[in-house]
Amino acid sequence: MTYAVEGCAVSELSTSGQRPETLKHAPLGRESDYPEHYDPGLLFPIPRAANRAPLGIEEGNLPFIGEDEWHAFELSWLNRKGKPIVAVARFRLPAESPNLIESKSWKLYLNSFNQTRFDDHAAVIEALTRDLSQAAEAELCVDLLAVDDAELAPRALPGECIDDLDIEVESYTPSVAHLKVGDEIVEETLTSHLLKSNCPVTGQPDWGSVMIRYRGPRLDRHGLLRYIIGYRQHQDFHEHCVEHIFTDLMHHARPERLLVMARYVRRGGLDISPWRGTPGEVPPLPLRLARQ
C-alpha cells in the first residue's frame, strides 16, 4: 500500500584518490555521530556541474532527461504518543536539479527522524519533500511505502542479458574503443549484472545492474560487455557512471534513441537507481531487483 505521494536530492568525480574540494567538509568517509533529533542541516548538497564538465555536459543544456531514484529502508519516526512507525521511502530527484545530495549526509538526516514525533505520514512527507527539495534546489518526489508493499517485491530487468558471453577481459577501466556497431538498424534492450565501480572517496565497491535500451546501429555485444566490465576499477559515483555510459554510447554508437538505467545494490540502507535517456524515453518504474 502506498500511503501518499507529494510533489514532483552523492557525487563528485575524483580519480586521484584525493577527496574532491567540494566534498572536503562532507561526512562521507568520516566518523560521524548519529543524530537523535530531526535536523535538516545535516544534508550536504553538491553541485552536479563539476561531475559533468569532463563529459562536455553543460548545465542548462543537458543532452538527456532522467531521474535519480532512491529507496530508503531505514526510515522510522515516532507518532504523537511516542510509538515507533516504520516505512520505506522512495525519492525521485530530477537530473536537471543543480545539486546532488551526498549519500551519507542523506542517511544521517533520515536517522534524525528516529526519535522525532510527527502527527502523521503526511507530516513526514511534507518535511522530507521540503528539506530535500531545498538542498537539491529542485522539486523532489517522495513516496512512503509500507514495508510489505507489493511495489517492493523483486522483479527482473526487461531485455536480454549479455553476461554469458564468453569474452576475454584485459582492462578494468572503461574504454570507448570497445563500443563498436554494425550497419543493421535494430531496436533492442540489453542488460548486464556485471556493473561495478568504486566510491571515489572511501574506495568501497558499488555493485549494480545496467539496462541499455536503444534504437540505432546494432551494438557489438562482446565489446559492450567489455566496456561495462571496464567500470570495475573505475572510481566514480552512481549518477556519474550512468551519465558517462550514456554520453559514450551517444558519441560512439550514434543511436536514434537511448535509455541507460542502473540499479545499484543498497549500502547503509539506501539504494540508488539513476536513469538517463533521450527525450521521450521512459524506464520501467517502479522496478527493484532481488539483490537491491
Phi and psi in degrees as a GROMACS rama.xvg file:
@    title "Ramachandran Plot"
@    xaxis  label "Phi"
@    yaxis  label "Psi"
@TYPE xy
-93.5603  124.162  THR-2
-71.9297  -47.0499  TYR-3
-168.4  162.454  ALA-4
-132.36  133.307  VAL-5
-130.409  133.301  GLU-6
63.6946  163.815  GLY-7
-170.79  154.066  SER-11
-163.069  138  GLU-12
-70.4763  133.748  LEU-13
-152.317  102.354  SER-14
-92.2818  -2.25473  THR-15
-88.9718  -9.95185  SER-16
85.5166  -4.50027  GLY-17
-91.5875  150.495  GLN-18
-67.7688  123.005  ARG-19
-59.6645  152.814  PRO-20
-57.9802  -40.868  GLU-21
-72.3585  -10.2229  THR-22
-105.272  9.64164  LEU-23
-57.4313  -36.3485  LYS-24
-108.502  11.2549  HIS-25
-75.3675  153.599  ALA-26
-76.0671  -13.2225  PRO-27
-58.8554  127.684  LEU-28
81.1888  8.52069  GLY-29
-121.015  156.319  ARG-30
-70.2441  138.91  GLU-31
-137.95  142.182  SER-32
-82.6193  134.837  ASP-33
-82.0939  130.511  TYR-34
-71.4086  152.909  PRO-35
-105.197  -13.827  GLU-36
-137.783  153.674  HIS-37
-49.1343  126.339  TYR-38
-151.197  92.5379  ASP-39
-67.0768  -14.6097  PRO-40
-67.954  -9.18897  GLY-41
-73.7526  -21.6358  LEU-42
-67.1181  135.039  LEU-43
-120.963  97.1206  PHE-44
-76.8535  147.846  PRO-45
-132.396  126.444  ILE-46
-60.9362  136.742  PRO-47
-72.7796  -25.7441  ARG-48
-56.6104  -36.279  ALA-49
-64.1702  -34.0407  ALA-50
-74.5426  -31.916  ASN-51
-85.9835  -25.9569  ARG-52
-56.2465  -43.4866  ALA-53
-63.3189  -19.6419  PRO-54
-93.8859  1.61353  LEU-55
75.8898  20.8047  GLY-56
-92.9413  123.971  ILE-57
-99.2714  131.436  GLU-58
-62.9722  138.673  GLU-59
86.0008  -7.67873  GLY-60
-141.333  54.1481  ASN-61
-69.8467  140.91  LEU-62
-84.8902  10.1695  PRO-63
-149.685  166.861  PHE-64
-110.204  167.628  ILE-65
162.699  177.841  GLY-66
-145.72  159.284  GLU-67
-109.819  114.349  ASP-68
-101.095  126.157  GLU-69
-116.039  147.172  TRP-70
-120.202  135.06  HIS-71
-115.621  115.88  ALA-72
-98.8902  -3.80398  PHE-73
-119.961  59.9625  GLU-74
-115.918  125.388  LEU-75
-151.096  153.596  SER-76
-151.727  179.367  TRP-77
-109.67  141.844  LEU-78
-80.1016  -177.914  ASN-79
-65.4626  -18.0643  ARG-80
-93.6608  1.7509  LYS-81
87.8509  6.08402  GLY-82
-81.5185  132.492  LYS-83
-67.5614  141.98  PRO-84
-122.626  139.725  ILE-85
-123.509  151.859  VAL-86
-159.863  166.871  ALA-87
-108.403  129.422  VAL-88
-102.729  139.341  ALA-89
-116.206  128.56  ARG-90
-118.659  140.89  PHE-91
-128.174  113.845  ARG-92
-107.683  123.276  LEU-93
-67.1093  143.985  PRO-94
-63.1333  -23.5607  ALA-95
-82.942  -0.28931  GLU-96
-62.2304  138.756  SER-97
-62.2867  -31.1536  PRO-98
-121.55  150.702  ASN-99
-95.285  172.751  LEU-100
-123.815  123.792  ILE-101
-59.0097  135.552  GLU-102
-63.8878  -40.9689  SER-103
-69.1827  -36.2464  LYS-104
-64.2906  -34.8807  SER-105
-63.318  -44.7159  TRP-106
-62.9928  -44.5471  LYS-107
-62.5524  -40.5448  LEU-108
-60.0593  -47.0262  TYR-109
-63.7003  -35.3481  LEU-110
-67.0099  -22.0984  ASN-111
-70.5724  -10.0447  SER-112
-80.3127  -16.927  PHE-113
-55.099  -42.4955  ASN-114
-111.728  24.332  GLN-115
-106.646  137.064  THR-116
-93.1229  134.499  ARG-117
-128.831  151.132  PHE-118
-65.7551  -42.7222  ASP-119
-165.18  -176.92  ASP-120
-61.8777  -37.4284  HIS-121
-61.0195  -36.7956  ALA-122
-67.8984  -35.7945  ALA-123
-67.0932  -45.0676  VAL-124
-61.3541  -41.462  ILE-125
-61.0493  -43.7191  GLU-126
-66.1181  -45.8798  ALA-127
-60.98  -47.7126  LEU-128
-62.0437  -45.9804  THR-129
-63.1188  -50.4622  ARG-130
-69.2244  -45.0943  ASP-131
-71.6666  -38.1278  LEU-132
-64.2766  -38.635  SER-133
-65.1396  -41.594  GLN-134
-67.4372  -40.3122  ALA-135
-80.9143  -16.2799  ALA-136
61.3792  36.923  GLU-137
-161.199  156.415  ALA-138
-73.2294  125.027  GLU-139
-110.634  138.82  LEU-140
-92.4147  137.344  CYS-141
-128.951  129.237  VAL-142
-118.208  142.896  ASP-143
-111.863  126.086  LEU-144
-115.778  144.56  LEU-145
-65.0754  150.607  ALA-146
-65.1753  -18.7871  VAL-147
-109.929  22.2813  ASP-148
-62.0667  138.196  ASP-149
-62.2285  -25.1337  ALA-150
-65.972  -18.3831  GLU-151
-89.5899  -2.34008  LEU-152
-66.3831  139.717  ALA-153
-68.6762  145.576  PRO-154
-134.267  172.509  ARG-155
-100.955  149.785  ALA-156
-66.308  134.645  LEU-157
-70.8032  152.237  PRO-158
110.996  -173.374  GLY-159
-105.962  123.225  GLU-160
-78.5329  134.738  CYS-161
-105.671  10.8675  ILE-162
-68.4296  -20.8832  ASP-163
-84.8659  -0.0598611  ASP-164
-61.5947  136.871  LEU-165
-87.7331  96.1054  ASP-166
-125.229  158.869  ILE-167
-104.508  132.115  GLU-168
-118.211  128.028  VAL-169
-119.514  -14.0954  GLU-170
-130.919  141.391  SER-171
-121.812  35.2657  TYR-172
-127.901  142.37  THR-173
-65.1213  132.404  PRO-174
-131.872  123.269  SER-175
-68.5631  -13.0192  VAL-176
-60.6282  -22.7344  ALA-177
-79.7146  -15.8262  HIS-178
-85.1643  97.3332  LEU-179
-120.512  148.088  LYS-180
-131.188  159.55  VAL-181
-102.945  -169.293  GLY-182
-87.8188  -23.7065  ASP-183
-71.6066  134.767  GLU-184
-90.4682  125.572  ILE-185
-132.54  165.765  VAL-186
-130.13  113.978  GLU-187
-152.948  165.454  GLU-188
-125.403  122.72  THR-189
-118.485  143.725  LEU-190
-132.967  157.792  THR-191
-150.517  142.324  SER-192
-103.905  14.1233  HIS-193
-99.0007  12.0432  LEU-194
-72.378  130.161  LEU-195
-152.725  136.07  LYS-196
-138.355  179.231  SER-197
-124.769  142.355  ASN-198
-61.5196  129.019  CYS-199
-72.111  -10.9587  PRO-200
-101.812  -49.8869  VAL-201
-95.9582  -19.7668  THR-202
79.6042  0.826961  GLY-203
-69.4793  146.262  GLN-204
-74.6894  143.177  PRO-205
-117.685  114.583  ASP-206
-98.1586  140.027  TRP-207
-158.353  174.57  GLY-208
-122.516  152.841  SER-209
-133.937  140.491  VAL-210
-119.559  131.791  MET-211
-123.954  114.302  ILE-212
-115.233  128.403  ARG-213
-152.015  160.924  TYR-214
-126.865  123.777  ARG-215
162.618  -165.032  GLY-216
-56.1306  136.823  PRO-217
-61.7031  125.496  ARG-218
-73.8427  138.89  LEU-219
-70.9517  115.685  ASP-220
-68.8166  -36.7897  ARG-221
-62.1195  -44.1973  HIS-222
-66.9088  -38.5577  GLY-223
-62.8639  -41.7401  LEU-224
-65.9523  -40.4759  LEU-225
-61.0338  -39.565  ARG-226
-62.6618  -46.2369  TYR-227
-62.8182  -45.2755  ILE-228
-62.7103  -25.2841  ILE-229
-59.1501  -18.7255  GLY-230
-79.7441  -0.413159  TYR-231
-59.8069  -34.2625  ARG-232
-115.042  15.9531  GLN-233
-81.6482  133.538  HIS-234
-96.3652  110.74  GLN-235
-169.276  164.783  ASP-236
-93.2912  163.902  PHE-237
-53.0573  -53.5644  HIS-238
-60.1868  -41.167  GLU-239
-72.4787  -32.7578  HIS-240
-59.408  -44.4818  CYS-241
-65.2212  -42.6929  VAL-242
-66.3461  -34.249  GLU-243
-63.3607  -47.7178  HIS-244
-61.9379  -44.7586  ILE-245
-59.8779  -51.0099  PHE-246
-66.0601  -37.7603  THR-247
-62.4183  -44.3129  ASP-248
-66.1351  -40.8805  LEU-249
-64.2992  -40.6225  MET-250
-75.3366  -33.6633  HIS-251
-110.549  -18.2033  HIS-252
-108.456  -20.7317  ALA-253
54.2279  51.4284  ARG-254
-73.2065  156.008  PRO-255
-73.3488  -39.539  GLU-256
-135.321  148.464  ARG-257
-153.995  138.204  LEU-258
-135.16  127.918  LEU-259
-120.37  122.788  VAL-260
-132.131  131.623  MET-261
-116.154  142.984  ALA-262
-120.559  107.589  ARG-263
-95.343  146.281  TYR-264
-66.7799  142.104  VAL-265
-67.1849  149.424  ARG-266
-140.933  129.799  ARG-267
64.4023  31.0712  GLY-268
81.4446  2.93839  GLY-269
-122.983  134.07  LEU-270
-119.493  158.963  ASP-271
-136.893  139.139  ILE-272
-134.609  85.0516  SER-273
-77.1196  150.016  PRO-274
-140.609  146.196  TRP-275
-137.268  137.273  ARG-276
-148.958  163.232  GLY-277
-71.7719  156.355  THR-278
-51.3061  132.204  PRO-279
97.1807  -16.6324  GLY-280
-86.4277  123.959  GLU-281
-127.586  132.165  VAL-282
-79.0699  166.422  PRO-283
-78.9135  86.5614  PRO-284
-112.102  148.931  LEU-285
-77.433  148.557  PRO-286
-150.759  122.98  LEU-287
-127.146  141.065  ARG-288
-94.1788  160.851  LEU-289
-58.9581  -38.3377  ALA-290
-84.88  -1.40761  ARG-291
